[in-house]
Amino acid sequence: MYLLDTNICIALLNENPQAVTNFNRFFSQCYLSIIVVAELYKGVYCSQQVAKNLDILAQFTELLPVEPFGIEEAIEFGKIQSELRKIGKPTGEFDALIAAVARSRDDILVTN
């Protein structure tokens, strides 16, 4: 399965041709994390066209399953943060939360 990262979702929402082509090929194997959805809503509420973008995002999120964040994901998040810190490459917490969802399911995180 493929977990779409926030930047991929934005590319899809902006109708990026390459992103749309790849999405159409793998649509049935794609899903979102609730963390990605939260980041997308942040973008909507910070935008100049909130009402329009709310409608677009609602339609987009209806296309794909949205997976919750639970204890297994929380454990993976802790591991990821620790591993990256040990090698001197700490990452943002949202990025690690999203990665934890994919890793807890042995899935592929699709990102730029």
KOLGU-4560 file (N, C-alpha, C; in nm, 3 decimals, padded with zeros to 5 digits):
<recs>
<n_xx: 00.084 n_yy: -00.118 n_zz: 00.000 ca_xx: 00.000 ca_yy: 00.000 ca_zz: 00.000 c_xx: 00.089 c_yy: 00.124 c_zz: 00.000 mol: A seq: 1 type: MET>
<n_xx: 00.030 n_yy: 00.234 n_zz: -00.045 ca_xx: 00.103 ca_yy: 00.360 ca_zz: -00.058 c_xx: 00.036 c_yy: 00.469 c_zz: 00.026 mol: A seq: 2 type: TYR>
<n_xx: 00.110 n_yy: 00.522 n_zz: 00.121 ca_xx: 00.063 ca_yy: 00.636 ca_zz: 00.200 c_xx: 00.108 c_yy: 00.763 c_zz: 00.129 mol: A seq: 3 type: LEU>
<n_xx: 00.015 n_yy: 00.847 n_zz: 00.093 ca_xx: 00.047 ca_yy: 00.972 ca_zz: 00.025 c_xx: 00.086 c_yy: 01.078 c_zz: 00.127 mol: A seq: 4 type: LEU>
<n_xx: 00.203 n_yy: 01.137 n_zz: 00.109 ca_xx: 00.248 ca_yy: 01.246 ca_zz: 00.195 c_xx: 00.175 c_yy: 01.374 c_zz: 00.156 mol: A seq: 5 type: ASP>
<n_xx: 00.182 n_yy: 01.472 n_zz: 00.243 ca_xx: 00.112 ca_yy: 01.598 ca_zz: 00.221 c_xx: 00.152 c_yy: 01.663 c_zz: 00.090 mol: A seq: 6 type: THR>
<n_xx: 00.281 n_yy: 01.663 n_zz: 00.058 ca_xx: 00.325 ca_yy: 01.730 ca_zz: -00.065 c_xx: 00.270 c_yy: 01.662 c_zz: -00.191 mol: A seq: 7 type: ASN>
<n_xx: 00.251 n_yy: 01.534 n_zz: -00.186 ca_xx: 00.191 ca_yy: 01.462 ca_zz: -00.299 c_xx: 00.043 c_yy: 01.499 c_zz: -00.311 mol: A seq: 8 type: ILE>
<n_xx: -00.025 n_yy: 01.507 n_zz: -00.199 ca_xx: -00.166 ca_yy: 01.547 ca_zz: -00.200 c_xx: -00.182 c_yy: 01.687 c_zz: -00.258 mol: A seq: 9 type: CYS>
<n_xx: -00.093 n_yy: 01.777 n_zz: -00.221 ca_xx: -00.098 ca_yy: 01.913 ca_zz: -00.274 c_xx: -00.076 c_yy: 01.911 c_zz: -00.425 mol: A seq: 10 type: ILE>
<n_xx: 00.019 n_yy: 01.831 n_zz: -00.471 ca_xx: 00.041 ca_yy: 01.818 ca_zz: -00.615 c_xx: -00.084 c_yy: 01.766 c_zz: -00.685 mol: A seq: 11 type: ALA>
<n_xx: -00.151 n_yy: 01.670 n_zz: -00.625 ca_xx: -00.275 ca_yy: 01.617 ca_zz: -00.682 c_xx: -00.385 c_yy: 01.723 c_zz: -00.683 mol: A seq: 12 type: LEU>
<n_xx: -00.398 n_yy: 01.795 n_zz: -00.572 ca_xx: -00.500 ca_yy: 01.899 ca_zz: -00.564 c_xx: -00.474 c_yy: 02.011 c_zz: -00.664 mol: A seq: 13 type: LEU>
<n_xx: -00.346 n_yy: 02.035 n_zz: -00.695 ca_xx: -00.309 ca_yy: 02.135 ca_zz: -00.795 c_xx: -00.306 c_yy: 02.078 c_zz: -00.936 mol: A seq: 14 type: ASN>
<n_xx: -00.348 n_yy: 01.953 n_zz: -00.949 ca_xx: -00.359 ca_yy: 01.884 ca_zz: -01.078 c_xx: -00.225 c_yy: 01.876 c_zz: -01.152 mol: A seq: 15 type: GLU>
<n_xx: -00.118 n_yy: 01.850 n_zz: -01.078 ca_xx: 00.013 ca_yy: 01.827 ca_zz: -01.139 c_xx: 00.003 c_yy: 01.704 c_zz: -01.228 mol: A seq: 16 type: ASN>
<n_xx: 00.035 n_yy: 01.716 n_zz: -01.358 ca_xx: 00.014 ca_yy: 01.604 ca_zz: -01.451 c_xx: 00.085 c_yy: 01.475 c_zz: -01.411 mol: A seq: 17 type: PRO>
<n_xx: 00.211 n_yy: 01.484 n_zz: -01.370 ca_xx: 00.285 ca_yy: 01.363 ca_zz: -01.332 c_xx: 00.224 c_yy: 01.299 c_zz: -01.208 mol: A seq: 18 type: GLN>
<n_xx: 00.188 n_yy: 01.380 n_zz: -01.110 ca_xx: 00.127 ca_yy: 01.327 ca_zz: -00.988 c_xx: -00.006 c_yy: 01.260 c_zz: -01.020 mol: A seq: 19 type: ALA>
<n_xx: -00.086 n_yy: 01.324 n_zz: -01.103 ca_xx: -00.217 ca_yy: 01.269 ca_zz: -01.139 c_xx: -00.202 c_yy: 01.137 c_zz: -01.215 mol: A seq: 20 type: VAL>
<n_xx: -00.108 n_yy: 01.131 n_zz: -01.308 ca_xx: -00.085 ca_yy: 01.007 ca_zz: -01.384 c_xx: -00.047 c_yy: 00.893 c_zz: -01.292 mol: A seq: 21 type: THR>
<n_xx: 00.048 n_yy: 00.917 n_zz: -01.204 ca_xx: 00.091 ca_yy: 00.812 ca_zz: -01.110 c_xx: -00.021 c_yy: 00.774 c_zz: -01.014 mol: A seq: 22 type: ASN>
<n_xx: -00.095 n_yy: 00.872 n_zz: -00.967 ca_xx: -00.206 ca_yy: 00.846 ca_zz: -00.876 c_xx: -00.310 c_yy: 00.757 c_zz: -00.944 mol: A seq: 23 type: PHE>
<n_xx: -00.342 n_yy: 00.788 n_zz: -01.067 ca_xx: -00.442 ca_yy: 00.708 ca_zz: -01.139 c_xx: -00.397 c_yy: 00.564 c_zz: -01.157 mol: A seq: 24 type: ASN>
<n_xx: -00.267 n_yy: 00.543 n_zz: -01.174 ca_xx: -00.215 ca_yy: 00.406 ca_zz: -01.190 c_xx: -00.224 c_yy: 00.326 c_zz: -01.061 mol: A seq: 25 type: ARG>
<n_xx: -00.208 n_yy: 00.392 n_zz: -00.947 ca_xx: -00.199 ca_yy: 00.322 ca_zz: -00.819 c_xx: -00.313 c_yy: 00.357 c_zz: -00.723 mol: A seq: 26 type: PHE>
<n_xx: -00.417 n_yy: 00.419 n_zz: -00.774 ca_xx: -00.527 ca_yy: 00.470 ca_zz: -00.691 c_xx: -00.577 c_yy: 00.369 c_zz: -00.588 mol: A seq: 27 type: PHE>
<n_xx: -00.601 n_yy: 00.247 n_zz: -00.632 ca_xx: -00.662 ca_yy: 00.147 ca_zz: -00.543 c_xx: -00.570 c_yy: 00.103 c_zz: -00.430 mol: A seq: 28 type: SER>
<n_xx: -00.443 n_yy: 00.139 n_zz: -00.439 ca_xx: -00.346 ca_yy: 00.100 ca_zz: -00.336 c_xx: -00.305 c_yy: 00.218 c_zz: -00.248 mol: A seq: 29 type: GLN>
<n_xx: -00.371 n_yy: 00.332 n_zz: -00.264 ca_xx: -00.332 ca_yy: 00.454 ca_zz: -00.192 c_xx: -00.425 c_yy: 00.482 c_zz: -00.074 mol: A seq: 30 type: CYS>
<n_xx: -00.368 n_yy: 00.548 n_zz: 00.026 ca_xx: -00.447 ca_yy: 00.594 ca_zz: 00.140 c_xx: -00.382 c_yy: 00.717 c_zz: 00.201 mol: A seq: 31 type: TYR>
<n_xx: -00.453 n_yy: 00.779 n_zz: 00.293 ca_xx: -00.406 ca_yy: 00.897 ca_zz: 00.365 c_xx: -00.396 c_yy: 00.865 c_zz: 00.513 mol: A seq: 32 type: LEU>
<n_xx: -00.313 n_yy: 00.940 n_zz: 00.580 ca_xx: -00.306 ca_yy: 00.937 ca_zz: 00.726 c_xx: -00.385 c_yy: 01.057 c_zz: 00.779 mol: A seq: 33 type: SER>
<n_xx: -00.443 n_yy: 01.042 n_zz: 00.895 ca_xx: -00.513 ca_yy: 01.155 ca_zz: 00.956 c_xx: -00.417 c_yy: 01.272 c_zz: 00.978 mol: A seq: 34 type: ILE>
<n_xx: -00.288 n_yy: 01.245 n_zz: 00.994 ca_xx: -00.188 ca_yy: 01.351 ca_zz: 01.011 c_xx: -00.177 c_yy: 01.432 c_zz: 00.881 mol: A seq: 35 type: ILE>
<n_xx: -00.175 n_yy: 01.364 n_zz: 00.768 ca_xx: -00.172 ca_yy: 01.432 ca_zz: 00.638 c_xx: -00.298 c_yy: 01.516 c_zz: 00.621 mol: A seq: 36 type: VAL>
<n_xx: -00.412 n_yy: 01.460 n_zz: 00.655 ca_xx: -00.538 ca_yy: 01.534 ca_zz: 00.644 c_xx: -00.533 c_yy: 01.659 c_zz: 00.731 mol: A seq: 37 type: VAL>
<n_xx: -00.478 n_yy: 01.649 n_zz: 00.850 ca_xx: -00.466 ca_yy: 01.766 ca_zz: 00.938 c_xx: -00.379 c_yy: 01.873 c_zz: 00.874 mol: A seq: 38 type: ALA>
<n_xx: -00.268 n_yy: 01.833 n_zz: 00.814 ca_xx: -00.181 ca_yy: 01.931 ca_zz: 00.748 c_xx: -00.253 c_yy: 01.996 c_zz: 00.629 mol: A seq: 39 type: GLU>
<n_xx: -00.331 n_yy: 01.918 n_zz: 00.557 ca_xx: -00.406 ca_yy: 01.974 ca_zz: 00.444 c_xx: -00.510 c_yy: 02.074 c_zz: 00.493 mol: A seq: 40 type: LEU>
<n_xx: -00.578 n_yy: 02.045 n_zz: 00.602 ca_xx: -00.675 ca_yy: 02.140 ca_zz: 00.657 c_xx: -00.607 c_yy: 02.267 c_zz: 00.705 mol: A seq: 41 type: TYR>
<n_xx: -00.488 n_yy: 02.255 n_zz: 00.760 ca_xx: -00.412 ca_yy: 02.375 ca_zz: 00.798 c_xx: -00.391 c_yy: 02.463 c_zz: 00.676 mol: A seq: 42 type: LYS>
<n_xx: -00.350 n_yy: 02.401 n_zz: 00.566 ca_xx: -00.330 ca_yy: 02.477 ca_zz: 00.442 c_xx: -00.457 c_yy: 02.544 c_zz: 00.393 mol: A seq: 43 type: GLY>
<n_xx: -00.568 n_yy: 02.473 n_zz: 00.402 ca_xx: -00.696 ca_yy: 02.530 ca_zz: 00.360 c_xx: -00.731 c_yy: 02.652 c_zz: 00.443 mol: A seq: 44 type: VAL>
<n_xx: -00.720 n_yy: 02.640 n_zz: 00.574 ca_xx: -00.760 ca_yy: 02.751 ca_zz: 00.661 c_xx: -00.663 c_yy: 02.868 c_zz: 00.657 mol: A seq: 45 type: TYR>
<n_xx: -00.543 n_yy: 02.846 n_zz: 00.605 ca_xx: -00.446 ca_yy: 02.955 ca_zz: 00.586 c_xx: -00.454 c_yy: 03.014 c_zz: 00.446 mol: A seq: 46 type: CYS>
<n_xx: -00.540 n_yy: 02.959 n_zz: 00.362 ca_xx: -00.549 ca_yy: 03.003 ca_zz: 00.223 c_xx: -00.639 c_yy: 03.126 c_zz: 00.209 mol: A seq: 47 type: SER>
<n_xx: -00.637 n_yy: 03.183 n_zz: 00.089 ca_xx: -00.719 ca_yy: 03.300 ca_zz: 00.059 c_xx: -00.863 c_yy: 03.261 c_zz: 00.021 mol: A seq: 48 type: GLN>
<n_xx: -00.885 n_yy: 03.136 n_zz: -00.016 ca_xx: -01.017 ca_yy: 03.090 ca_zz: -00.061 c_xx: -01.061 c_yy: 02.972 c_zz: 00.024 mol: A seq: 49 type: GLN>
<n_xx: -01.089 n_yy: 02.999 n_zz: 00.150 ca_xx: -01.117 ca_yy: 02.892 ca_zz: 00.246 c_xx: -01.237 c_yy: 02.808 c_zz: 00.203 mol: A seq: 50 type: VAL>
<n_xx: -01.349 n_yy: 02.871 n_zz: 00.173 ca_xx: -01.472 ca_yy: 02.795 ca_zz: 00.140 c_xx: -01.450 c_yy: 02.705 c_zz: 00.018 mol: A seq: 51 type: ALA>
<n_xx: -01.392 n_yy: 02.761 n_zz: -00.086 ca_xx: -01.366 ca_yy: 02.683 ca_zz: -00.208 c_xx: -01.273 c_yy: 02.566 c_zz: -00.178 mol: A seq: 52 type: LYS>
<n_xx: -01.166 n_yy: 02.593 n_zz: -00.106 ca_xx: -01.067 ca_yy: 02.489 ca_zz: -00.077 c_xx: -01.121 c_yy: 02.384 c_zz: 00.019 mol: A seq: 53 type: ASN>
<n_xx: -01.212 n_yy: 02.422 n_zz: 00.108 ca_xx: -01.277 ca_yy: 02.323 ca_zz: 00.195 c_xx: -01.355 c_yy: 02.222 c_zz: 00.111 mol: A seq: 54 type: LEU>
<n_xx: -01.427 n_yy: 02.272 n_zz: 00.012 ca_xx: -01.503 ca_yy: 02.182 ca_zz: -00.076 c_xx: -01.411 c_yy: 02.089 c_zz: -00.154 mol: A seq: 55 type: ASP>
<n_xx: -01.304 n_yy: 02.144 n_zz: -00.207 ca_xx: -01.209 ca_yy: 02.064 ca_zz: -00.285 c_xx: -01.147 c_yy: 01.956 c_zz: -00.197 mol: A seq: 56 type: ILE>
<n_xx: -01.106 n_yy: 01.995 n_zz: -00.076 ca_xx: -01.043 ca_yy: 01.899 ca_zz: 00.014 c_xx: -01.142 c_yy: 01.791 c_zz: 00.059 mol: A seq: 57 type: LEU>
<n_xx: -01.265 n_yy: 01.829 n_zz: 00.084 ca_xx: -01.366 ca_yy: 01.730 ca_zz: 00.124 c_xx: -01.386 c_yy: 01.626 c_zz: 00.014 mol: A seq: 58 type: ALA>
<n_xx: -01.391 n_yy: 01.671 n_zz: -00.110 ca_xx: -01.404 ca_yy: 01.578 ca_zz: -00.222 c_xx: -01.283 c_yy: 01.486 c_zz: -00.233 mol: A seq: 59 type: GLN>
<n_xx: -01.164 n_yy: 01.543 n_zz: -00.214 ca_xx: -01.041 ca_yy: 01.465 ca_zz: -00.224 c_xx: -01.035 c_yy: 01.358 c_zz: -00.116 mol: A seq: 60 type: PHE>
<n_xx: -01.065 n_yy: 01.395 n_zz: 00.007 ca_xx: -01.054 ca_yy: 01.299 ca_zz: 00.118 c_xx: -01.160 c_yy: 01.190 c_zz: 00.111 mol: A seq: 61 type: THR>
<n_xx: -01.267 n_yy: 01.213 n_zz: 00.037 ca_xx: -01.368 ca_yy: 01.108 ca_zz: 00.018 c_xx: -01.320 c_yy: 00.999 c_zz: -00.078 mol: A seq: 62 type: GLU>
<n_xx: -01.218 n_yy: 01.029 n_zz: -00.158 ca_xx: -01.168 ca_yy: 00.933 ca_zz: -00.257 c_xx: -01.087 c_yy: 00.820 c_zz: -00.195 mol: A seq: 63 type: LEU>
<n_xx: -01.024 n_yy: 00.848 n_zz: -00.080 ca_xx: -00.926 ca_yy: 00.756 ca_zz: -00.024 c_xx: -00.956 c_yy: 00.722 c_zz: 00.121 mol: A seq: 64 type: LEU>
<n_xx: -00.916 n_yy: 00.603 n_zz: 00.163 ca_xx: -00.927 ca_yy: 00.571 ca_zz: 00.306 c_xx: -00.835 c_yy: 00.664 c_zz: 00.386 mol: A seq: 65 type: PRO>
<n_xx: -00.881 n_yy: 00.701 n_zz: 00.504 ca_xx: -00.800 ca_yy: 00.783 ca_zz: 00.596 c_xx: -00.773 c_yy: 00.698 c_zz: 00.719 mol: A seq: 66 type: VAL>
<n_xx: -00.646 n_yy: 00.668 n_zz: 00.741 ca_xx: -00.607 ca_yy: 00.582 ca_zz: 00.853 c_xx: -00.581 c_yy: 00.663 c_zz: 00.979 mol: A seq: 67 type: GLU>
<n_xx: -00.624 n_yy: 00.612 n_zz: 01.094 ca_xx: -00.604 ca_yy: 00.682 ca_zz: 01.221 c_xx: -00.459 c_yy: 00.669 c_zz: 01.269 mol: A seq: 68 type: PRO>
<n_xx: -00.431 n_yy: 00.740 n_zz: 01.375 ca_xx: -00.300 ca_yy: 00.732 ca_zz: 01.441 c_xx: -00.324 c_yy: 00.671 c_zz: 01.578 mol: A seq: 69 type: PHE>
<n_xx: -00.268 n_yy: 00.553 n_zz: 01.601 ca_xx: -00.290 ca_yy: 00.482 ca_zz: 01.727 c_xx: -00.161 c_yy: 00.447 c_zz: 01.797 mol: A seq: 70 type: GLY>
<n_xx: -00.167 n_yy: 00.351 n_zz: 01.886 ca_xx: -00.053 ca_yy: 00.316 ca_zz: 01.970 c_xx: 00.063 c_yy: 00.259 c_zz: 01.888 mol: A seq: 71 type: ILE>
<n_xx: 00.035 n_yy: 00.176 n_zz: 01.788 ca_xx: 00.143 ca_yy: 00.120 ca_zz: 01.705 c_xx: 00.219 c_yy: 00.231 c_zz: 01.632 mol: A seq: 72 type: GLU>
<n_xx: 00.144 n_yy: 00.327 n_zz: 01.582 ca_xx: 00.205 ca_yy: 00.439 ca_zz: 01.513 c_xx: 00.285 c_yy: 00.525 c_zz: 01.611 mol: A seq: 73 type: GLU>
<n_xx: 00.233 n_yy: 00.541 n_zz: 01.731 ca_xx: 00.304 ca_yy: 00.619 ca_zz: 01.833 c_xx: 00.438 c_yy: 00.555 c_zz: 01.869 mol: A seq: 74 type: ALA>
<n_xx: 00.438 n_yy: 00.423 n_zz: 01.879 ca_xx: 00.563 ca_yy: 00.351 ca_zz: 01.907 c_xx: 00.663 c_yy: 00.373 c_zz: 01.794 mol: A seq: 75 type: ILE>
<n_xx: 00.618 n_yy: 00.359 n_zz: 01.671 ca_xx: 00.707 ca_yy: 00.381 ca_zz: 01.556 c_xx: 00.758 c_yy: 00.525 c_zz: 01.553 mol: A seq: 76 type: GLU>
<n_xx: 00.673 n_yy: 00.619 n_zz: 01.587 ca_xx: 00.715 ca_yy: 00.759 ca_zz: 01.592 c_xx: 00.832 c_yy: 00.777 c_zz: 01.688 mol: A seq: 77 type: PHE>
<n_xx: 00.821 n_yy: 00.720 n_zz: 01.805 ca_xx: 00.929 ca_yy: 00.729 ca_zz: 01.903 c_xx: 01.057 c_yy: 00.667 c_zz: 01.850 mol: A seq: 78 type: GLY>
<n_xx: 01.045 n_yy: 00.552 n_zz: 01.785 ca_xx: 01.163 ca_yy: 00.485 ca_zz: 01.728 c_xx: 01.228 c_yy: 00.570 c_zz: 01.618 mol: A seq: 79 type: LYS>
<n_xx: 01.146 n_yy: 00.624 n_zz: 01.531 ca_xx: 01.198 ca_yy: 00.706 ca_zz: 01.420 c_xx: 01.272 c_yy: 00.828 c_zz: 01.474 mol: A seq: 80 type: ILE>
<n_xx: 01.210 n_yy: 00.898 n_zz: 01.568 ca_xx: 01.274 ca_yy: 01.017 ca_zz: 01.624 c_xx: 01.407 c_yy: 00.981 c_zz: 01.690 mol: A seq: 81 type: GLN>
<n_xx: 01.410 n_yy: 00.871 n_zz: 01.762 ca_xx: 01.532 ca_yy: 00.827 ca_zz: 01.829 c_xx: 01.640 c_yy: 00.790 c_zz: 01.728 mol: A seq: 82 type: SER>
<n_xx: 01.602 n_yy: 00.712 n_zz: 01.626 ca_xx: 01.698 ca_yy: 00.669 ca_zz: 01.524 c_xx: 01.760 c_yy: 00.789 c_zz: 01.452 mol: A seq: 83 type: GLU>
<n_xx: 01.677 n_yy: 00.884 n_zz: 01.415 ca_xx: 01.728 ca_yy: 01.000 ca_zz: 01.343 c_xx: 01.815 c_yy: 01.089 c_zz: 01.431 mol: A seq: 84 type: LEU>
<n_xx: 01.776 n_yy: 01.104 n_zz: 01.555 ca_xx: 01.856 ca_yy: 01.184 ca_zz: 01.648 c_xx: 01.994 c_yy: 01.121 c_zz: 01.667 mol: A seq: 85 type: ARG>
<n_xx: 01.999 n_yy: 00.989 n_zz: 01.678 ca_xx: 02.127 ca_yy: 00.919 ca_zz: 01.699 c_xx: 02.224 c_yy: 00.939 c_zz: 01.583 mol: A seq: 86 type: LYS>
<n_xx: 02.172 n_yy: 00.955 n_zz: 01.462 ca_xx: 02.262 ca_yy: 00.975 ca_zz: 01.348 c_xx: 02.275 c_yy: 01.123 c_zz: 01.311 mol: A seq: 87 type: ILE>
<n_xx: 02.226 n_yy: 01.210 n_zz: 01.397 ca_xx: 02.241 ca_yy: 01.353 ca_zz: 01.376 c_xx: 02.153 c_yy: 01.412 c_zz: 01.268 mol: A seq: 88 type: GLY>
<n_xx: 02.039 n_yy: 01.347 n_zz: 01.242 ca_xx: 01.947 ca_yy: 01.395 ca_zz: 01.139 c_xx: 01.805 c_yy: 01.405 c_zz: 01.192 mol: A seq: 89 type: LYS>
<n_xx: 01.785 n_yy: 01.487 n_zz: 01.295 ca_xx: 01.649 ca_yy: 01.499 ca_zz: 01.347 c_xx: 01.557 c_yy: 01.556 c_zz: 01.239 mol: A seq: 90 type: PRO>
<n_xx: 01.431 n_yy: 01.518 n_zz: 01.244 ca_xx: 01.335 ca_yy: 01.564 ca_zz: 01.144 c_xx: 01.217 c_yy: 01.629 c_zz: 01.215 mol: A seq: 91 type: THR>
<n_xx: 01.135 n_yy: 01.696 n_zz: 01.138 ca_xx: 01.016 ca_yy: 01.758 ca_zz: 01.194 c_xx: 00.922 c_yy: 01.652 c_zz: 01.249 mol: A seq: 92 type: GLY>
<n_xx: 00.848 n_yy: 01.691 n_zz: 01.350 ca_xx: 00.759 ca_yy: 01.593 ca_zz: 01.414 c_xx: 00.648 c_yy: 01.546 c_zz: 01.322 mol: A seq: 93 type: GLU>
<n_xx: 00.590 n_yy: 01.635 n_zz: 01.242 ca_xx: 00.484 ca_yy: 01.591 ca_zz: 01.152 c_xx: 00.537 c_yy: 01.491 c_zz: 01.049 mol: A seq: 94 type: PHE>
<n_xx: 00.656 n_yy: 01.517 n_zz: 00.997 ca_xx: 00.715 ca_yy: 01.422 ca_zz: 00.901 c_xx: 00.735 c_yy: 01.286 c_zz: 00.966 mol: A seq: 95 type: ASP>
<n_xx: 00.783 n_yy: 01.285 n_zz: 01.089 ca_xx: 00.805 ca_yy: 01.158 ca_zz: 01.159 c_xx: 00.673 c_yy: 01.089 c_zz: 01.193 mol: A seq: 96 type: ALA>
<n_xx: 00.570 n_yy: 01.166 n_zz: 01.226 ca_xx: 00.439 ca_yy: 01.107 ca_zz: 01.254 c_xx: 00.384 c_yy: 01.038 c_zz: 01.129 mol: A seq: 97 type: LEU>
<n_xx: 00.397 n_yy: 01.104 n_zz: 01.015 ca_xx: 00.348 ca_yy: 01.046 ca_zz: 00.889 c_xx: 00.430 c_yy: 00.922 c_zz: 00.854 mol: A seq: 98 type: ILE>
<n_xx: 00.560 n_yy: 00.931 n_zz: 00.867 ca_xx: 00.646 ca_yy: 00.815 ca_zz: 00.839 c_xx: 00.612 c_yy: 00.699 c_zz: 00.930 mol: A seq: 99 type: ALA>
<n_xx: 00.577 n_yy: 00.728 n_zz: 01.054 ca_xx: 00.542 ca_yy: 00.623 ca_zz: 01.150 c_xx: 00.419 c_yy: 00.545 c_zz: 01.106 mol: A seq: 100 type: ALA>
<n_xx: 00.324 n_yy: 00.613 n_zz: 01.045 ca_xx: 00.204 ca_yy: 00.545 ca_zz: 00.996 c_xx: 00.243 c_yy: 00.443 c_zz: 00.889 mol: A seq: 101 type: VAL>
<n_xx: 00.323 n_yy: 00.487 n_zz: 00.792 ca_xx: 00.366 ca_yy: 00.396 ca_zz: 00.685 c_xx: 00.449 c_yy: 00.281 c_zz: 00.740 mol: A seq: 102 type: ALA>
<n_xx: 00.544 n_yy: 00.312 n_zz: 00.826 ca_xx: 00.634 ca_yy: 00.208 ca_zz: 00.876 c_xx: 00.561 c_yy: 00.108 c_zz: 00.965 mol: A seq: 103 type: ARG>
<n_xx: 00.464 n_yy: 00.152 n_zz: 01.041 ca_xx: 00.391 ca_yy: 00.060 ca_zz: 01.129 c_xx: 00.309 c_yy: -00.041 c_zz: 01.049 mol: A seq: 104 type: SER>
<n_xx: 00.283 n_yy: -00.010 n_zz: 00.923 ca_xx: 00.205 ca_yy: -00.099 ca_zz: 00.836 c_xx: 00.292 c_yy: -00.166 c_zz: 00.729 mol: A seq: 105 type: ARG>
<n_xx: 00.422 n_yy: -00.140 n_zz: 00.732 ca_xx: 00.514 ca_yy: -00.189 ca_zz: 00.628 c_xx: 00.472 c_yy: -00.140 c_zz: 00.489 mol: A seq: 106 type: ASP>
<n_xx: 00.427 n_yy: -00.016 n_zz: 00.483 ca_xx: 00.384 ca_yy: 00.043 ca_zz: 00.357 c_xx: 00.490 c_yy: 00.139 c_zz: 00.304 mol: A seq: 107 type: ASP>
<n_xx: 00.465 n_yy: 00.192 n_zz: 00.186 ca_xx: 00.556 ca_yy: 00.286 ca_zz: 00.122 c_xx: 00.500 c_yy: 00.426 c_zz: 00.137 mol: A seq: 108 type: ILE>
<n_xx: 00.584 n_yy: 00.517 n_zz: 00.185 ca_xx: 00.546 ca_yy: 00.658 ca_zz: 00.195 c_xx: 00.584 c_yy: 00.726 c_zz: 00.064 mol: A seq: 109 type: LEU>
<n_xx: 00.486 n_yy: 00.781 n_zz: -00.005 ca_xx: 00.509 ca_yy: 00.849 ca_zz: -00.132 c_xx: 00.524 c_yy: 00.997 c_zz: -00.103 mol: A seq: 110 type: VAL>
<n_xx: 00.644 n_yy: 01.050 n_zz: -00.130 ca_xx: 00.674 ca_yy: 01.189 ca_zz: -00.100 c_xx: 00.770 c_yy: 01.244 c_zz: -00.204 mol: A seq: 111 type: THR>
<n_xx: 00.793 n_yy: 01.373 n_zz: -00.199 ca_xx: 00.893 ca_yy: 01.436 ca_zz: -00.287 c_xx: 01.025 c_yy: 01.443 c_zz: -00.214 mol: A seq: 112 type: ASN>
</recs>
